[in-house]
Amino acid sequence: MSSPQRFHNTREECGVFLINSRQEILLIHQTNTNWRKWILPSLIRRPPTRLEEQASQALVQLTNIESNPNDLIYLGISRHASRREIFHGFLYRLTTPEQFSCRIQIDDPEEISPAYVAIDAYRWLPPDRAINYLPKHQADQLPLLVDYLVREQANQLITTQPQTK
């Protein structure tokens, strides 16, 4: 699936569903936010940066994972017309646990620039539990993620079935 064109007069966010080998999603918690508010690694899009590049930058800045933007799988878009916000969701599969190193900020949050996203906690949850923690614009994409994972698993089963004559 290719990325859509940019929308005007809106705030665009690019986020990544980072999936581990147990099919769990990484959720992060930012300092100075309500403990019920957990999010995906994401950044506000800064044009003219491509959507894939912005999502890849979110991975590097928030999880220390360097990915090729072309390795991210575009899941789709969530629009919230009343708030003029758009969320572009991507999937990235974690291949090894060593690849992940969430940058948790444990120093005084008052000294952090407002532009810096400071993380004080993270958790891995299956999609059916993650929906209870994510903001609506991100949770709206969980069905797209689950659908993609189910199709991927079905394709693997089909290709690994022994051929009978």
BAKOL-448787 format. One record per residue: x, y, z of N, C-alpha, C in turn; residue number from 0; residue in three letters; chain. Coordinates in steps of 0.1 Angstrom, whole numbers. Example, Ala and Ser with C-alpha at 12.3 -4.5 7.8 and 13.67 -1.06 7.14 Angstrom:
BEGIN
PT;n.u;n.v;n.w;ca.u;ca.v;ca.w;c.u;c.v;c.w;k;r;c
PT;132;-57;78;123;-45;78;132;-33;78;0;ALA;A
PT;128;-22;71;137;-11;71;129;0;79;1;SER;A
***
This chain:
BEGIN
PT;n.u;n.v;n.w;ca.u;ca.v;ca.w;c.u;c.v;c.w;k;r;c
PT;8;-12;0;0;0;0;9;12;0;0;MET;A
PT;6;21;-9;15;34;-9;8;44;0;1;SER;A
PT;16;54;4;12;65;12;4;75;5;2;SER;A
PT;-7;80;11;-15;90;4;-8;104;3;3;PRO;A
PT;-14;113;-4;-8;126;-5;-11;134;8;4;GLN;A
PT;-4;145;10;-5;153;22;-18;161;22;5;ARG;A
PT;-24;163;33;-36;170;35;-33;184;40;6;PHE;A
PT;-40;194;35;-37;208;39;-45;213;51;7;HIS;A
PT;-39;222;58;-45;228;70;-49;218;81;8;ASN;A
PT;-41;208;82;-43;198;93;-30;195;100;9;THR;A
PT;-32;189;111;-20;184;118;-19;169;115;10;ARG;A
PT;-7;166;109;-5;152;105;5;145;115;11;GLU;A
PT;2;133;120;10;126;129;13;112;122;12;GLU;A
PT;26;108;123;30;95;117;34;87;129;13;CYS;A
PT;28;75;130;31;66;142;34;52;137;14;GLY;A
PT;40;44;146;44;31;142;39;21;152;15;VAL;A
PT;32;10;147;29;-1;155;41;-10;155;16;PHE;A
PT;49;-10;165;61;-18;166;56;-31;172;17;LEU;A
PT;58;-42;165;53;-55;169;65;-64;172;18;ILE;A
PT;64;-71;184;74;-81;188;70;-95;183;19;ASN;A
PT;78;-105;187;76;-119;182;63;-125;188;20;SER;A
PT;58;-119;199;46;-124;205;33;-117;200;21;ARG;A
PT;35;-109;189;24;-101;183;19;-90;193;22;GLN;A
PT;28;-85;201;24;-75;210;29;-61;205;23;GLU;A
PT;21;-51;209;24;-37;204;31;-29;215;24;ILE;A
PT;41;-22;211;48;-13;220;40;0;222;25;LEU;A
PT;37;3;235;31;15;239;40;23;248;26;LEU;A
PT;41;36;246;50;44;254;42;54;262;27;ILE;A
PT;47;59;273;41;69;282;50;81;282;28;HIS;A
PT;45;93;279;53;105;280;52;111;294;29;GLN;A
PT;63;117;298;63;124;311;53;135;311;30;THR;A
PT;48;138;323;39;149;325;25;147;318;31;ASN;A
PT;22;134;316;8;131;310;1;122;320;32;THR;A
PT;-12;121;318;-20;112;326;-16;98;324;33;ASN;A
PT;-15;90;335;-11;76;334;-20;67;326;34;TRP;A
PT;-32;72;323;-41;64;314;-37;67;300;35;ARG;A
PT;-29;76;297;-26;80;283;-13;74;279;36;LYS;A
PT;-14;63;270;-3;57;264;-4;59;249;37;TRP;A
PT;7;59;242;6;62;228;16;53;220;38;ILE;A
PT;15;53;207;25;46;199;36;55;197;39;LEU;A
PT;48;50;193;59;59;189;55;67;177;40;PRO;A
PT;54;80;179;49;88;168;55;103;169;41;SER;A
PT;55;109;157;59;123;157;50;131;148;42;LEU;A
PT;49;144;150;41;153;141;49;154;128;43;ILE;A
PT;42;153;117;49;154;104;54;168;102;44;ARG;A
PT;66;169;97;72;181;93;75;181;78;45;ARG;A
PT;66;187;70;68;188;55;81;194;52;46;PRO;A
PT;88;191;42;84;182;31;88;167;34;47;PRO;A
PT;91;163;46;95;150;49;84;140;45;48;THR;A
PT;88;129;38;79;118;34;73;112;47;49;ARG;A
PT;61;107;46;55;100;58;63;89;63;50;LEU;A
PT;69;80;54;77;69;59;90;74;66;51;GLU;A
PT;95;85;61;107;90;68;104;95;82;52;GLU;A
PT;93;102;83;89;107;96;86;96;106;53;GLN;A
PT;79;85;101;77;74;110;90;67;114;54;ALA;A
PT;99;66;105;112;60;108;120;69;118;55;SER;A
PT;118;82;117;125;91;127;119;89;140;56;GLN;A
PT;106;86;141;99;84;154;105;71;160;57;ALA;A
PT;108;61;152;114;49;158;128;51;163;58;LEU;A
PT;136;59;156;149;62;160;149;70;173;59;VAL;A
PT;141;81;173;141;90;184;136;84;197;60;GLN;A
PT;126;75;196;119;70;207;122;56;211;61;LEU;A
PT;128;48;202;131;34;206;145;30;202;62;THR;A
PT;153;39;196;166;36;192;167;26;181;63;ASN;A
PT;156;24;174;156;14;163;158;22;150;64;ILE;A
PT;168;18;142;171;24;129;165;15;119;65;GLU;A
PT;156;21;111;149;13;101;150;20;88;66;SER;A
PT;150;12;77;149;18;64;134;22;62;67;ASN;A
PT;131;35;59;117;39;57;109;29;48;68;PRO;A
PT;116;23;38;109;14;29;105;1;35;69;ASN;A
PT;111;-2;47;107;-14;54;94;-13;63;70;ASP;A
PT;89;0;64;77;2;71;65;-1;62;71;LEU;A
PT;55;-7;68;43;-11;60;32;-1;64;72;ILE;A
PT;27;6;54;17;16;56;4;9;58;73;TYR;A
PT;-3;11;70;-15;5;73;-27;13;69;74;LEU;A
PT;-26;26;69;-37;35;66;-37;48;73;75;GLY;A
PT;-49;54;73;-51;68;78;-63;68;86;76;ILE;A
PT;-62;76;97;-74;79;105;-76;95;105;77;SER;A
PT;-88;99;102;-91;113;101;-100;117;112;78;ARG;A
PT;-97;129;118;-106;134;128;-109;149;124;79;HIS;A
PT;-120;150;116;-123;163;110;-126;174;120;80;ALA;A
PT;-132;171;131;-135;181;141;-123;187;147;81;SER;A
PT;-112;179;148;-100;184;154;-89;187;143;82;ARG;A
PT;-93;185;131;-84;187;120;-71;179;122;83;ARG;A
PT;-72;167;126;-60;158;128;-60;146;119;84;GLU;A
PT;-49;142;115;-47;130;106;-36;121;112;85;ILE;A
PT;-39;108;113;-29;99;118;-26;89;107;86;PHE;A
PT;-13;88;104;-8;78;94;-2;67;102;87;HIS;A
PT;-7;55;101;-2;43;108;7;35;100;88;GLY;A
PT;18;30;106;28;21;99;30;9;108;89;PHE;A
PT;34;-2;102;38;-14;110;53;-16;108;90;LEU;A
PT;59;-20;119;73;-24;118;75;-36;127;91;TYR;A
PT;80;-47;122;82;-59;130;96;-59;136;92;ARG;A
PT;97;-61;149;109;-62;156;115;-76;154;93;LEU;A
PT;127;-76;148;133;-89;144;141;-96;156;94;THR;A
PT;147;-88;164;154;-93;176;152;-84;188;95;THR;A
PT;151;-90;200;149;-81;212;161;-71;213;96;PRO;A
PT;173;-74;209;184;-65;210;182;-52;202;97;GLU;A
PT;173;-53;193;171;-42;184;164;-30;191;98;GLN;A
PT;157;-33;202;149;-24;209;156;-18;222;99;PHE;A
PT;156;-5;223;162;1;235;155;14;237;100;SER;A
PT;143;13;244;135;25;246;143;35;254;101;CYS;A
PT;142;48;250;150;58;257;141;64;268;102;ARG;A
PT;142;59;280;134;64;291;141;76;298;103;ILE;A
PT;134;87;299;139;99;305;136;98;320;104;GLN;A
PT;146;98;329;144;97;343;149;109;350;105;ILE;A
PT;155;119;343;159;131;349;147;140;352;106;ASP;A
PT;150;152;356;140;162;359;133;166;347;107;ASP;A
PT;120;163;345;112;166;333;111;181;331;108;PRO;A
PT;113;190;341;112;204;339;123;210;331;109;GLU;A
PT;134;202;330;145;207;322;145;203;307;110;GLU;A
PT;134;196;303;133;191;290;126;201;281;111;ILE;A
PT;131;203;269;125;211;259;111;206;256;112;SER;A
PT;101;215;254;88;210;251;87;203;237;113;PRO;A
PT;97;205;229;98;198;216;103;184;217;114;ALA;A
PT;109;181;229;115;168;231;104;159;237;115;TYR;A
PT;102;147;232;93;137;237;100;129;247;116;VAL;A
PT;97;131;260;104;123;271;95;112;275;117;ALA;A
PT;101;100;276;93;88;279;97;84;294;118;ILE;A
PT;87;81;302;90;76;315;86;61;317;119;ASP;A
PT;80;55;307;76;41;308;72;36;295;120;ALA;A
PT;73;22;293;68;16;281;62;2;285;121;TYR;A
PT;54;-3;276;48;-17;279;45;-23;265;122;ARG;A
PT;45;-36;265;41;-44;254;27;-50;257;123;TRP;A
PT;17;-48;248;4;-54;250;-1;-60;237;124;LEU;A
PT;-10;-70;238;-16;-75;226;-27;-65;221;125;PRO;A
PT;-30;-65;209;-39;-55;203;-53;-54;211;126;PRO;A
PT;-58;-65;216;-71;-65;223;-70;-57;236;127;ASP;A
PT;-58;-56;242;-56;-48;254;-51;-34;251;128;ARG;A
PT;-44;-33;240;-38;-20;237;-49;-10;234;129;ALA;A
PT;-60;-15;228;-71;-6;224;-76;2;237;130;ILE;A
PT;-75;-3;248;-80;3;261;-71;15;265;131;ASN;A
PT;-59;15;260;-49;25;264;-46;36;254;132;TYR;A
PT;-48;33;241;-44;42;230;-55;53;228;133;LEU;A
PT;-50;65;224;-60;75;221;-68;71;208;134;PRO;A
PT;-80;76;207;-89;71;196;-83;72;183;135;LYS;A
PT;-76;83;179;-70;83;166;-60;73;163;136;HIS;A
PT;-53;67;173;-44;56;171;-52;43;172;137;GLN;A
PT;-61;41;182;-68;29;184;-77;26;171;138;ALA;A
PT;-81;36;164;-89;34;152;-82;25;142;139;ASP;A
PT;-69;25;142;-61;17;133;-59;3;137;140;GLN;A
PT;-62;-1;149;-60;-15;154;-67;-25;145;141;LEU;A
PT;-79;-23;140;-85;-33;131;-77;-35;118;142;PRO;A
PT;-71;-24;113;-62;-25;101;-50;-33;104;143;LEU;A
PT;-44;-31;116;-33;-39;120;-36;-54;122;144;LEU;A
PT;-47;-57;129;-51;-70;131;-54;-77;118;145;VAL;A
PT;-61;-70;109;-64;-76;96;-51;-79;88;146;ASP;A
PT;-42;-70;88;-29;-73;82;-22;-85;87;147;TYR;A
PT;-21;-86;101;-14;-97;107;-21;-110;104;148;LEU;A
PT;-35;-110;104;-42;-123;101;-39;-127;86;149;VAL;A
PT;-40;-117;77;-37;-121;63;-22;-126;62;150;ARG;A
PT;-13;-119;69;1;-124;68;3;-138;73;151;GLU;A
PT;-4;-141;84;-3;-154;90;-10;-165;81;152;GLN;A
PT;-21;-161;75;-27;-170;65;-18;-173;53;153;ALA;A
PT;-12;-163;48;-2;-164;37;9;-173;40;154;ASN;A
PT;14;-172;53;25;-181;57;21;-195;58;155;GLN;A
PT;9;-198;63;3;-211;63;2;-217;50;156;LEU;A
PT;-3;-209;40;-5;-214;27;8;-218;20;157;ILE;A
PT;18;-209;22;31;-212;16;39;-223;22;158;THR;A
PT;36;-226;35;44;-237;42;37;-250;41;159;THR;A
PT;25;-251;36;18;-264;34;25;-272;24;160;GLN;A
PT;27;-285;28;34;-294;18;25;-296;6;161;PRO;A
PT;30;-297;-5;23;-299;-18;20;-314;-19;162;GLN;A
PT;7;-317;-21;3;-331;-23;0;-334;-38;163;THR;A
PT;3;-346;-42;0;-349;-56;-12;-358;-57;164;LYS;A
***
